[in-house]
Amino acid sequence: MQKNILYLYSGLMPYVIPVLKEFTKQGYKVYVVKWDSRLLTPYVPPVIENVEYFNRSEFKNVKHLFSFI
């Protein structure tokens, strides 16, 4: 059975990347929902196997986000 982690993050920064990589080494599939508007420091995260990034703006509303969860 696939183990999953949902990571809700307001401002994804480079120092979180080693944590995501460690989760994948331990066999987790990681889904990151990150804010993509009104950011002071926009950051484009690297492609990491078994990590999927989603922008918060992709979800119409909170109910849509909850249905994803």
N, CA, C, O and CB atoms as a CASP TS submission, in Angstrom:
PFRMAT TS
TARGET T0000
AUTHOR 0000-0000-0000
METHOD Language model
MODEL 1
PARENT N/A
ATOM      1  N   MET     1       0.839  -1.184   0.000  1.00  0.00           N
ATOM      2  CA  MET     1       0.000   0.000   0.000  1.00  0.00           C
ATOM      3  C   MET     1       0.885   1.250   0.000  1.00  0.00           C
ATOM      4  O   MET     1       1.826   1.349   0.788  1.00  0.00           O
ATOM      5  CB  MET     1      -0.955  -0.003   1.221  1.00  0.00           C
ATOM      6  N   GLN     2       0.584   2.185  -0.873  1.00  0.00           N
ATOM      7  CA  GLN     2       1.349   3.429  -0.999  1.00  0.00           C
ATOM      8  C   GLN     2       1.111   4.324   0.214  1.00  0.00           C
ATOM      9  O   GLN     2      -0.030   4.570   0.604  1.00  0.00           O
ATOM     10  CB  GLN     2       0.968   4.176  -2.297  1.00  0.00           C
ATOM     11  N   LYS     3       2.189   4.801   0.796  1.00  0.00           N
ATOM     12  CA  LYS     3       2.094   5.757   1.900  1.00  0.00           C
ATOM     13  C   LYS     3       2.157   7.156   1.302  1.00  0.00           C
ATOM     14  O   LYS     3       2.998   7.429   0.446  1.00  0.00           O
ATOM     15  CB  LYS     3       3.239   5.536   2.962  1.00  0.00           C
ATOM     16  N   ASN     4       1.272   8.044   1.748  1.00  0.00           N
ATOM     17  CA  ASN     4       1.202   9.396   1.204  1.00  0.00           C
ATOM     18  C   ASN     4       1.359  10.435   2.302  1.00  0.00           C
ATOM     19  O   ASN     4       0.986  10.220   3.455  1.00  0.00           O
ATOM     20  CB  ASN     4      -0.117   9.607   0.469  1.00  0.00           C
ATOM     21  N   ILE     5       1.922  11.564   1.906  1.00  0.00           N
ATOM     22  CA  ILE     5       2.007  12.729   2.784  1.00  0.00           C
ATOM     23  C   ILE     5       1.461  13.910   2.009  1.00  0.00           C
ATOM     24  O   ILE     5       1.816  14.127   0.851  1.00  0.00           O
ATOM     25  CB  ILE     5       3.481  12.993   3.273  1.00  0.00           C
ATOM     26  N   LEU     6       0.596  14.670   2.656  1.00  0.00           N
ATOM     27  CA  LEU     6       0.101  15.916   2.085  1.00  0.00           C
ATOM     28  C   LEU     6       0.760  17.043   2.863  1.00  0.00           C
ATOM     29  O   LEU     6       0.615  17.138   4.082  1.00  0.00           O
ATOM     30  CB  LEU     6      -1.476  16.009   2.144  1.00  0.00           C
ATOM     31  N   TYR     7       1.481  17.889   2.155  1.00  0.00           N
ATOM     32  CA  TYR     7       2.232  18.975   2.764  1.00  0.00           C
ATOM     33  C   TYR     7       1.584  20.283   2.313  1.00  0.00           C
ATOM     34  O   TYR     7       1.678  20.653   1.143  1.00  0.00           O
ATOM     35  CB  TYR     7       3.759  18.918   2.371  1.00  0.00           C
ATOM     36  N   LEU     8       0.928  20.979   3.239  1.00  0.00           N
ATOM     37  CA  LEU     8       0.303  22.264   2.942  1.00  0.00           C
ATOM     38  C   LEU     8       1.281  23.350   3.369  1.00  0.00           C
ATOM     39  O   LEU     8       1.609  23.478   4.548  1.00  0.00           O
ATOM     40  CB  LEU     8      -1.087  22.420   3.669  1.00  0.00           C
ATOM     41  N   TYR     9       1.738  24.125   2.400  1.00  0.00           N
ATOM     42  CA  TYR     9       2.795  25.077   2.696  1.00  0.00           C
ATOM     43  C   TYR     9       2.478  26.437   2.103  1.00  0.00           C
ATOM     44  O   TYR     9       2.146  26.546   0.923  1.00  0.00           O
ATOM     45  CB  TYR     9       4.130  24.572   2.173  1.00  0.00           C
ATOM     46  N   SER    10       2.580  27.468   2.920  1.00  0.00           N
ATOM     47  CA  SER    10       2.254  28.810   2.425  1.00  0.00           C
ATOM     48  C   SER    10       3.342  29.368   1.520  1.00  0.00           C
ATOM     49  O   SER    10       3.043  29.946   0.475  1.00  0.00           O
ATOM     50  CB  SER    10       2.027  29.755   3.590  1.00  0.00           C
ATOM     51  N   GLY    11       4.581  29.204   1.904  1.00  0.00           N
ATOM     52  CA  GLY    11       5.687  29.729   1.101  1.00  0.00           C
ATOM     53  C   GLY    11       6.811  28.718   1.013  1.00  0.00           C
ATOM     54  O   GLY    11       7.717  28.719   1.846  1.00  0.00           O
ATOM     55  N   LEU    12       6.762  27.871   0.028  1.00  0.00           N
ATOM     56  CA  LEU    12       7.774  26.823  -0.126  1.00  0.00           C
ATOM     57  C   LEU    12       9.140  27.448  -0.368  1.00  0.00           C
ATOM     58  O   LEU    12       9.292  28.311  -1.232  1.00  0.00           O
ATOM     59  CB  LEU    12       7.406  25.870  -1.284  1.00  0.00           C
ATOM     60  N   MET    13      10.133  27.008   0.401  1.00  0.00           N
ATOM     61  CA  MET    13      11.482  27.551   0.315  1.00  0.00           C
ATOM     62  C   MET    13      12.487  26.414   0.157  1.00  0.00           C
ATOM     63  O   MET    13      12.166  25.259   0.439  1.00  0.00           O
ATOM     64  CB  MET    13      11.812  28.399   1.564  1.00  0.00           C
ATOM     65  N   PRO    14      13.703  26.731  -0.293  1.00  0.00           N
ATOM     66  CA  PRO    14      14.704  25.695  -0.566  1.00  0.00           C
ATOM     67  C   PRO    14      15.045  24.794   0.618  1.00  0.00           C
ATOM     68  O   PRO    14      15.390  23.628   0.422  1.00  0.00           O
ATOM     69  CB  PRO    14      15.947  26.340  -1.041  1.00  0.00           C
ATOM     70  N   TYR    15      14.957  25.308   1.831  1.00  0.00           N
ATOM     71  CA  TYR    15      15.338  24.492   2.983  1.00  0.00           C
ATOM     72  C   TYR    15      14.365  23.341   3.252  1.00  0.00           C
ATOM     73  O   TYR    15      14.675  22.461   4.055  1.00  0.00           O
ATOM     74  CB  TYR    15      15.436  25.363   4.211  1.00  0.00           C
ATOM     75  N   VAL    16      13.199  23.325   2.602  1.00  0.00           N
ATOM     76  CA  VAL    16      12.226  22.242   2.776  1.00  0.00           C
ATOM     77  C   VAL    16      12.541  21.062   1.846  1.00  0.00           C
ATOM     78  O   VAL    16      12.112  19.937   2.104  1.00  0.00           O
ATOM     79  CB  VAL    16      10.796  22.760   2.510  1.00  0.00           C
ATOM     80  N   ILE    17      13.277  21.316   0.786  1.00  0.00           N
ATOM     81  CA  ILE    17      13.551  20.281  -0.223  1.00  0.00           C
ATOM     82  C   ILE    17      14.227  19.043   0.371  1.00  0.00           C
ATOM     83  O   ILE    17      13.818  17.932   0.033  1.00  0.00           O
ATOM     84  CB  ILE    17      14.427  20.854  -1.327  1.00  0.00           C
ATOM     85  N   PRO    18      15.237  19.172   1.236  1.00  0.00           N
ATOM     86  CA  PRO    18      15.830  17.955   1.824  1.00  0.00           C
ATOM     87  C   PRO    18      14.825  17.125   2.622  1.00  0.00           C
ATOM     88  O   PRO    18      14.929  15.900   2.670  1.00  0.00           O
ATOM     89  CB  PRO    18      16.991  18.332   2.727  1.00  0.00           C
ATOM     90  N   VAL    19      13.858  17.786   3.245  1.00  0.00           N
ATOM     91  CA  VAL    19      12.823  17.066   3.989  1.00  0.00           C
ATOM     92  C   VAL    19      11.958  16.259   3.027  1.00  0.00           C
ATOM     93  O   VAL    19      11.661  15.093   3.284  1.00  0.00           O
ATOM     94  CB  VAL    19      11.950  18.048   4.808  1.00  0.00           C
ATOM     95  N   LEU    20      11.552  16.881   1.915  1.00  0.00           N
ATOM     96  CA  LEU    20      10.748  16.171   0.927  1.00  0.00           C
ATOM     97  C   LEU    20      11.505  14.972   0.365  1.00  0.00           C
ATOM     98  O   LEU    20      10.937  13.894   0.190  1.00  0.00           O
ATOM     99  CB  LEU    20      10.338  17.116  -0.205  1.00  0.00           C
ATOM    100  N   LYS    21      12.784  15.169   0.084  1.00  0.00           N
ATOM    101  CA  LYS    21      13.609  14.066  -0.436  1.00  0.00           C
ATOM    102  C   LYS    21      13.706  12.929   0.573  1.00  0.00           C
ATOM    103  O   LYS    21      13.671  11.758   0.195  1.00  0.00           O
ATOM    104  CB  LYS    21      15.018  14.569  -0.794  1.00  0.00           C
ATOM    105  N   GLU    22      13.827  13.261   1.834  1.00  0.00           N
ATOM    106  CA  GLU    22      13.909  12.232   2.873  1.00  0.00           C
ATOM    107  C   GLU    22      12.609  11.434   2.959  1.00  0.00           C
ATOM    108  O   GLU    22      12.633  10.214   3.125  1.00  0.00           O
ATOM    109  CB  GLU    22      14.227  12.870   4.235  1.00  0.00           C
ATOM    110  N   PHE    23      11.482  12.124   2.845  1.00  0.00           N
ATOM    111  CA  PHE    23      10.196  11.414   2.838  1.00  0.00           C
ATOM    112  C   PHE    23      10.152  10.392   1.696  1.00  0.00           C
ATOM    113  O   PHE    23       9.709   9.260   1.893  1.00  0.00           O
ATOM    114  CB  PHE    23       9.022  12.418   2.703  1.00  0.00           C
ATOM    115  N   THR    24      10.609  10.788   0.512  1.00  0.00           N
ATOM    116  CA  THR    24      10.564   9.872  -0.633  1.00  0.00           C
ATOM    117  C   THR    24      11.520   8.699  -0.429  1.00  0.00           C
ATOM    118  O   THR    24      11.215   7.582  -0.848  1.00  0.00           O
ATOM    119  CB  THR    24      10.914  10.619  -1.936  1.00  0.00           C
ATOM    120  N   LYS    25      12.658   8.926   0.201  1.00  0.00           N
ATOM    121  CA  LYS    25      13.593   7.832   0.489  1.00  0.00           C
ATOM    122  C   LYS    25      12.959   6.801   1.412  1.00  0.00           C
ATOM    123  O   LYS    25      13.300   5.619   1.363  1.00  0.00           O
ATOM    124  CB  LYS    25      14.881   8.376   1.120  1.00  0.00           C
ATOM    125  N   GLN    26      12.034   7.257   2.255  1.00  0.00           N
ATOM    126  CA  GLN    26      11.368   6.361   3.197  1.00  0.00           C
ATOM    127  C   GLN    26      10.118   5.726   2.596  1.00  0.00           C
ATOM    128  O   GLN    26       9.356   5.058   3.295  1.00  0.00           O
ATOM    129  CB  GLN    26      11.002   7.116   4.463  1.00  0.00           C
ATOM    130  N   GLY    27       9.911   5.938   1.289  1.00  0.00           N
ATOM    131  CA  GLY    27       8.833   5.256   0.591  1.00  0.00           C
ATOM    132  C   GLY    27       7.524   6.025   0.478  1.00  0.00           C
ATOM    133  O   GLY    27       6.503   5.453   0.095  1.00  0.00           O
ATOM    134  N   TYR    28       7.539   7.303   0.803  1.00  0.00           N
ATOM    135  CA  TYR    28       6.322   8.099   0.732  1.00  0.00           C
ATOM    136  C   TYR    28       6.155   8.771  -0.626  1.00  0.00           C
ATOM    137  O   TYR    28       7.134   9.120  -1.286  1.00  0.00           O
ATOM    138  CB  TYR    28       6.323   9.145   1.825  1.00  0.00           C
ATOM    139  N   LYS    29       4.927   8.941  -1.023  1.00  0.00           N
ATOM    140  CA  LYS    29       4.552   9.807  -2.150  1.00  0.00           C
ATOM    141  C   LYS    29       4.116  11.115  -1.493  1.00  0.00           C
ATOM    142  O   LYS    29       3.272  11.113  -0.596  1.00  0.00           O
ATOM    143  CB  LYS    29       3.384   9.160  -3.078  1.00  0.00           C
ATOM    144  N   VAL    30       4.693  12.236  -1.942  1.00  0.00           N
ATOM    145  CA  VAL    30       4.445  13.522  -1.285  1.00  0.00           C
ATOM    146  C   VAL    30       3.687  14.451  -2.227  1.00  0.00           C
ATOM    147  O   VAL    30       4.075  14.648  -3.379  1.00  0.00           O
ATOM    148  CB  VAL    30       5.776  14.177  -0.838  1.00  0.00           C
ATOM    149  N   TYR    31       2.615  15.007  -1.722  1.00  0.00           N
ATOM    150  CA  TYR    31       1.824  15.996  -2.449  1.00  0.00           C
ATOM    151  C   TYR    31       1.981  17.324  -1.718  1.00  0.00           C
ATOM    152  O   TYR    31       1.681  17.426  -0.529  1.00  0.00           O
ATOM    153  CB  TYR    31       0.305  15.569  -2.554  1.00  0.00           C
ATOM    154  N   VAL    32       2.452  18.335  -2.433  1.00  0.00           N
ATOM    155  CA  VAL    32       2.679  19.647  -1.832  1.00  0.00           C
ATOM    156  C   VAL    32       1.706  20.641  -2.448  1.00  0.00           C
ATOM    157  O   VAL    32       1.702  20.856  -3.660  1.00  0.00           O
ATOM    158  CB  VAL    32       4.153  20.115  -2.034  1.00  0.00           C
ATOM    159  N   VAL    33       0.879  21.245  -1.597  1.00  0.00           N
ATOM    160  CA  VAL    33       0.003  22.328  -2.040  1.00  0.00           C
ATOM    161  C   VAL    33       0.621  23.603  -1.494  1.00  0.00           C
ATOM    162  O   VAL    33       0.768  23.769  -0.283  1.00  0.00           O
ATOM    163  CB  VAL    33      -1.503  22.135  -1.546  1.00  0.00           C
ATOM    164  N   LYS    34       0.982  24.508  -2.409  1.00  0.00           N
ATOM    165  CA  LYS    34       1.685  25.724  -2.003  1.00  0.00           C
ATOM    166  C   LYS    34       0.970  26.967  -2.523  1.00  0.00           C
ATOM    167  O   LYS    34       0.334  26.942  -3.577  1.00  0.00           O
ATOM    168  CB  LYS    34       3.133  25.699  -2.508  1.00  0.00           C
ATOM    169  N   TRP    35       1.084  28.030  -1.777  1.00  0.00           N
ATOM    170  CA  TRP    35       0.539  29.309  -2.226  1.00  0.00           C
ATOM    171  C   TRP    35       1.337  29.779  -3.429  1.00  0.00           C
ATOM    172  O   TRP    35       2.550  29.580  -3.492  1.00  0.00           O
ATOM    173  CB  TRP    35       0.572  30.373  -1.088  1.00  0.00           C
ATOM    174  N   ASP    36       0.668  30.393  -4.371  1.00  0.00           N
ATOM    175  CA  ASP    36       1.349  30.878  -5.573  1.00  0.00           C
ATOM    176  C   ASP    36       0.985  32.320  -5.897  1.00  0.00           C
ATOM    177  O   ASP    36       1.291  32.815  -6.982  1.00  0.00           O
ATOM    178  CB  ASP    36       1.016  29.991  -6.754  1.00  0.00           C
ATOM    179  N   SER    37       0.340  32.981  -4.968  1.00  0.00           N
ATOM    180  CA  SER    37       0.035  34.397  -5.180  1.00  0.00           C
ATOM    181  C   SER    37       0.459  35.186  -3.945  1.00  0.00           C
ATOM    182  O   SER    37       0.518  34.657  -2.835  1.00  0.00           O
ATOM    183  CB  SER    37      -1.483  34.608  -5.479  1.00  0.00           C
ATOM    184  N   ARG    38       0.745  36.437  -4.164  1.00  0.00           N
ATOM    185  CA  ARG    38       1.165  37.349  -3.094  1.00  0.00           C
ATOM    186  C   ARG    38       2.406  36.860  -2.348  1.00  0.00           C
ATOM    187  O   ARG    38       2.523  37.049  -1.137  1.00  0.00           O
ATOM    188  CB  ARG    38       0.031  37.540  -2.110  1.00  0.00           C
ATOM    189  N   LEU    39       3.318  36.240  -3.065  1.00  0.00           N
ATOM    190  CA  LEU    39       4.554  35.771  -2.443  1.00  0.00           C
ATOM    191  C   LEU    39       5.612  36.871  -2.470  1.00  0.00           C
ATOM    192  O   LEU    39       5.766  37.572  -3.471  1.00  0.00           O
ATOM    193  CB  LEU    39       5.075  34.507  -3.155  1.00  0.00           C
ATOM    194  N   LEU    40       6.321  37.012  -1.387  1.00  0.00           N
ATOM    195  CA  LEU    40       7.421  37.980  -1.344  1.00  0.00           C
ATOM    196  C   LEU    40       8.652  37.439  -2.053  1.00  0.00           C
ATOM    197  O   LEU    40       9.410  38.191  -2.667  1.00  0.00           O
ATOM    198  CB  LEU    40       7.767  38.335   0.104  1.00  0.00           C
ATOM    199  N   THR    41       8.842  36.139  -1.964  1.00  0.00           N
ATOM    200  CA  THR    41      10.002  35.506  -2.598  1.00  0.00           C
ATOM    201  C   THR    41       9.537  34.290  -3.387  1.00  0.00           C
ATOM    202  O   THR    41       9.489  33.188  -2.841  1.00  0.00           O
ATOM    203  CB  THR    41      11.070  35.099  -1.538  1.00  0.00           C
ATOM    204  N   PRO    42       9.196  34.464  -4.656  1.00  0.00           N
ATOM    205  CA  PRO    42       8.762  33.309  -5.453  1.00  0.00           C
ATOM    206  C   PRO    42       9.894  32.298  -5.610  1.00  0.00           C
ATOM    207  O   PRO    42      11.040  32.663  -5.875  1.00  0.00           O
ATOM    208  CB  PRO    42       8.267  33.764  -6.838  1.00  0.00           C
ATOM    209  N   TYR    43       9.561  31.051  -5.445  1.00  0.00           N
ATOM    210  CA  TYR    43      10.543  29.977  -5.526  1.00  0.00           C
ATOM    211  C   TYR    43       9.971  28.866  -6.394  1.00  0.00           C
ATOM    212  O   TYR    43       8.835  28.436  -6.192  1.00  0.00           O
ATOM    213  CB  TYR    43      10.919  29.444  -4.110  1.00  0.00           C
ATOM    214  N   VAL    44      10.745  28.409  -7.347  1.00  0.00           N
ATOM    215  CA  VAL    44      10.338  27.298  -8.202  1.00  0.00           C
ATOM    216  C   VAL    44      11.077  26.056  -7.698  1.00  0.00           C
ATOM    217  O   VAL    44      12.294  25.952  -7.851  1.00  0.00           O
ATOM    218  CB  VAL    44      10.653  27.587  -9.734  1.00  0.00           C
ATOM    219  N   PRO    45      10.345  25.120  -7.099  1.00  0.00           N
ATOM    220  CA  PRO    45      10.998  23.939  -6.534  1.00  0.00           C
ATOM    221  C   PRO    45      11.493  22.993  -7.621  1.00  0.00           C
ATOM    222  O   PRO    45      10.956  22.975  -8.728  1.00  0.00           O
ATOM    223  CB  PRO    45      10.040  23.202  -5.607  1.00  0.00           C
ATOM    224  N   PRO    46      12.514  22.214  -7.304  1.00  0.00           N
ATOM    225  CA  PRO    46      13.038  21.263  -8.290  1.00  0.00           C
ATOM    226  C   PRO    46      12.112  20.070  -8.469  1.00  0.00           C
ATOM    227  O   PRO    46      11.290  19.768  -7.604  1.00  0.00           O
ATOM    228  CB  PRO    46      14.423  20.782  -7.876  1.00  0.00           C
ATOM    229  N   VAL    47      12.257  19.410  -9.585  1.00  0.00           N
ATOM    230  CA  VAL    47      11.517  18.165  -9.822  1.00  0.00           C
ATOM    231  C   VAL    47      12.159  17.085  -8.959  1.00  0.00           C
ATOM    232  O   VAL    47      13.372  16.881  -8.985  1.00  0.00           O
ATOM    233  CB  VAL    47      11.526  17.759 -11.355  1.00  0.00           C
ATOM    234  N   ILE    48      11.323  16.407  -8.204  1.00  0.00           N
ATOM    235  CA  ILE    48      11.787  15.324  -7.338  1.00  0.00           C
ATOM    236  C   ILE    48      10.866  14.134  -7.591  1.00  0.00           C
ATOM    237  O   ILE    48       9.643  14.273  -7.579  1.00  0.00           O
ATOM    238  CB  ILE    48      11.790  15.748  -5.807  1.00  0.00           C
ATOM    239  N   GLU    49      11.451  12.984  -7.815  1.00  0.00           N
ATOM    240  CA  GLU    49      10.643  11.788  -8.038  1.00  0.00           C
ATOM    241  C   GLU    49       9.758  11.528  -6.823  1.00  0.00           C
ATOM    242  O   GLU    49      10.218  11.605  -5.683  1.00  0.00           O
ATOM    243  CB  GLU    49      11.544  10.561  -8.328  1.00  0.00           C
ATOM    244  N   ASN    50       8.497  11.223  -7.070  1.00  0.00           N
ATOM    245  CA  ASN    50       7.487  10.956  -6.050  1.00  0.00           C
ATOM    246  C   ASN    50       7.057  12.185  -5.251  1.00  0.00           C
ATOM    247  O   ASN    50       6.495  12.056  -4.163  1.00  0.00           O
ATOM    248  CB  ASN    50       8.002   9.925  -5.112  1.00  0.00           C
ATOM    249  N   VAL    51       7.319  13.372  -5.789  1.00  0.00           N
ATOM    250  CA  VAL    51       6.813  14.608  -5.192  1.00  0.00           C
ATOM    251  C   VAL    51       6.025  15.340  -6.269  1.00  0.00           C
ATOM    252  O   VAL    51       6.539  15.603  -7.357  1.00  0.00           O
ATOM    253  CB  VAL    51       7.982  15.505  -4.622  1.00  0.00           C
ATOM    254  N   GLU    52       4.771  15.669  -5.960  1.00  0.00           N
ATOM    255  CA  GLU    52       3.937  16.434  -6.884  1.00  0.00           C
ATOM    256  C   GLU    52       3.579  17.764  -6.233  1.00  0.00           C
ATOM    257  O   GLU    52       3.167  17.817  -5.074  1.00  0.00           O
ATOM    258  CB  GLU    52       2.650  15.641  -7.274  1.00  0.00           C
ATOM    259  N   TYR    53       3.744  18.833  -7.003  1.00  0.00           N
ATOM    260  CA  TYR    53       3.441  20.172  -6.508  1.00  0.00           C
ATOM    261  C   TYR    53       2.127  20.651  -7.115  1.00  0.00           C
ATOM    262  O   TYR    53       1.847  20.419  -8.291  1.00  0.00           O
ATOM    263  CB  TYR    53       4.590  21.160  -6.839  1.00  0.00           C
ATOM    264  N   PHE    54       1.333  21.318  -6.296  1.00  0.00           N
ATOM    265  CA  PHE    54       0.086  21.928  -6.746  1.00  0.00           C
ATOM    266  C   PHE    54       0.040  23.357  -6.232  1.00  0.00           C
ATOM    267  O   PHE    54       0.378  23.620  -5.078  1.00  0.00           O
ATOM    268  CB  PHE    54      -1.155  21.116  -6.256  1.00  0.00           C
ATOM    269  N   ASN    55      -0.372  24.266  -7.080  1.00  0.00           N
ATOM    270  CA  ASN    55      -0.574  25.637  -6.649  1.00  0.00           C
ATOM    271  C   ASN    55      -1.936  25.751  -5.993  1.00  0.00           C
ATOM    272  O   ASN    55      -2.905  25.140  -6.444  1.00  0.00           O
ATOM    273  CB  ASN    55      -0.448  26.618  -7.834  1.00  0.00           C
ATOM    274  N   ARG    56      -2.008  26.520  -4.946  1.00  0.00           N
ATOM    275  CA  ARG    56      -3.279  26.708  -4.239  1.00  0.00           C
ATOM    276  C   ARG    56      -4.348  27.246  -5.195  1.00  0.00           C
ATOM    277  O   ARG    56      -5.526  26.918  -5.055  1.00  0.00           O
ATOM    278  CB  ARG    56      -3.097  27.673  -3.039  1.00  0.00           C
ATOM    279  N   SER    57      -3.946  28.058  -6.152  1.00  0.00           N
ATOM    280  CA  SER    57      -4.902  28.660  -7.090  1.00  0.00           C
ATOM    281  C   SER    57      -5.556  27.626  -8.016  1.00  0.00           C
ATOM    282  O   SER    57      -6.543  27.933  -8.683  1.00  0.00           O
ATOM    283  CB  SER    57      -4.201  29.721  -7.928  1.00  0.00           C
ATOM    284  N   GLU    58      -5.013  26.406  -8.060  1.00  0.00           N
ATOM    285  CA  GLU    58      -5.613  25.351  -8.878  1.00  0.00           C
ATOM    286  C   GLU    58      -6.926  24.852  -8.275  1.00  0.00           C
ATOM    287  O   GLU    58      -7.719  24.202  -8.956  1.00  0.00           O
ATOM    288  CB  GLU    58      -4.636  24.186  -9.037  1.00  0.00           C
ATOM    289  N   PHE    59      -7.149  25.156  -7.009  1.00  0.00           N
ATOM    290  CA  PHE    59      -8.358  24.721  -6.321  1.00  0.00           C
ATOM    291  C   PHE    59      -9.336  25.894  -6.266  1.00  0.00           C
ATOM    292  O   PHE    59      -8.987  26.990  -5.827  1.00  0.00           O
ATOM    293  CB  PHE    59      -8.033  24.193  -4.886  1.00  0.00           C
ATOM    294  N   LYS    60     -10.566  25.642  -6.720  1.00  0.00           N
ATOM    295  CA  LYS    60     -11.575  26.701  -6.831  1.00  0.00           C
ATOM    296  C   LYS    60     -11.897  27.341  -5.484  1.00  0.00           C
ATOM    297  O   LYS    60     -12.103  28.551  -5.390  1.00  0.00           O
ATOM    298  CB  LYS    60     -12.848  26.144  -7.445  1.00  0.00           C
ATOM    299  N   ASN    61     -11.935  26.517  -4.453  1.00  0.00           N
ATOM    300  CA  ASN    61     -12.267  26.990  -3.105  1.00  0.00           C
ATOM    301  C   ASN    61     -11.793  25.945  -2.094  1.00  0.00           C
ATOM    302  O   ASN    61     -11.207  24.925  -2.457  1.00  0.00           O
ATOM    303  CB  ASN    61     -13.812  27.258  -2.957  1.00  0.00           C
ATOM    304  N   VAL    62     -12.059  26.221  -0.837  1.00  0.00           N
ATOM    305  CA  VAL    62     -11.604  25.303   0.219  1.00  0.00           C
ATOM    306  C   VAL    62     -12.273  23.937   0.083  1.00  0.00           C
ATOM    307  O   VAL    62     -11.640  22.908   0.322  1.00  0.00           O
ATOM    308  CB  VAL    62     -11.897  25.896   1.613  1.00  0.00           C
ATOM    309  N   LYS    63     -13.528  23.924  -0.294  1.00  0.00           N
ATOM    310  CA  LYS    63     -14.236  22.649  -0.476  1.00  0.00           C
ATOM    311  C   LYS    63     -13.559  21.799  -1.553  1.00  0.00           C
ATOM    312  O   LYS    63     -13.438  20.583  -1.402  1.00  0.00           O
ATOM    313  CB  LYS    63     -15.713  22.901  -0.849  1.00  0.00           C
ATOM    314  N   HIS    64     -13.130  22.425  -2.614  1.00  0.00           N
ATOM    315  CA  HIS    64     -12.417  21.731  -3.686  1.00  0.00           C
ATOM    316  C   HIS    64     -11.098  21.153  -3.136  1.00  0.00           C
ATOM    317  O   HIS    64     -10.740  20.016  -3.443  1.00  0.00           O
ATOM    318  CB  HIS    64     -12.141  22.703  -4.886  1.00  0.00           C
ATOM    319  N   LEU    65     -10.398  21.928  -2.337  1.00  0.00           N
ATOM    320  CA  LEU    65      -9.155  21.464  -1.723  1.00  0.00           C
ATOM    321  C   LEU    65      -9.430  20.266  -0.799  1.00  0.00           C
ATOM    322  O   LEU    65      -8.698  19.277  -0.823  1.00  0.00           O
ATOM    323  CB  LEU    65      -8.480  22.614  -0.932  1.00  0.00           C
ATOM    324  N   PHE    66     -10.476  20.364   0.004  1.00  0.00           N
ATOM    325  CA  PHE    66     -10.818  19.257   0.905  1.00  0.00           C
ATOM    326  C   PHE    66     -11.169  17.991   0.139  1.00  0.00           C
ATOM    327  O   PHE    66     -10.852  16.889   0.589  1.00  0.00           O
ATOM    328  CB  PHE    66     -11.983  19.649   1.804  1.00  0.00           C
ATOM    329  N   SER    67     -11.813  18.131  -1.006  1.00  0.00           N
ATOM    330  CA  SER    67     -12.145  16.944  -1.802  1.00  0.00           C
ATOM    331  C   SER    67     -10.865  16.294  -2.350  1.00  0.00           C
ATOM    332  O   SER    67     -10.809  15.076  -2.518  1.00  0.00           O
ATOM    333  CB  SER    67     -13.102  17.320  -2.969  1.00  0.00           C
ATOM    334  N   PHE    68      -9.853  17.103  -2.622  1.00  0.00           N
ATOM    335  CA  PHE    68      -8.560  16.574  -3.057  1.00  0.00           C
ATOM    336  C   PHE    68      -7.903  15.794  -1.916  1.00  0.00           C
ATOM    337  O   PHE    68      -7.332  14.722  -2.116  1.00  0.00           O
ATOM    338  CB  PHE    68      -7.631  17.721  -3.535  1.00  0.00           C
ATOM    339  N   ILE    69      -8.000  16.355  -0.742  1.00  0.00           N
ATOM    340  CA  ILE    69      -7.403  15.712   0.445  1.00  0.00           C
ATOM    341  C   ILE    69      -8.090  14.389   0.703  1.00  0.00           C
ATOM    342  O   ILE    69      -7.742  13.687   1.652  1.00  0.00           O
ATOM    343  CB  ILE    69      -7.510  16.627   1.699  1.00  0.00           C
TER
END
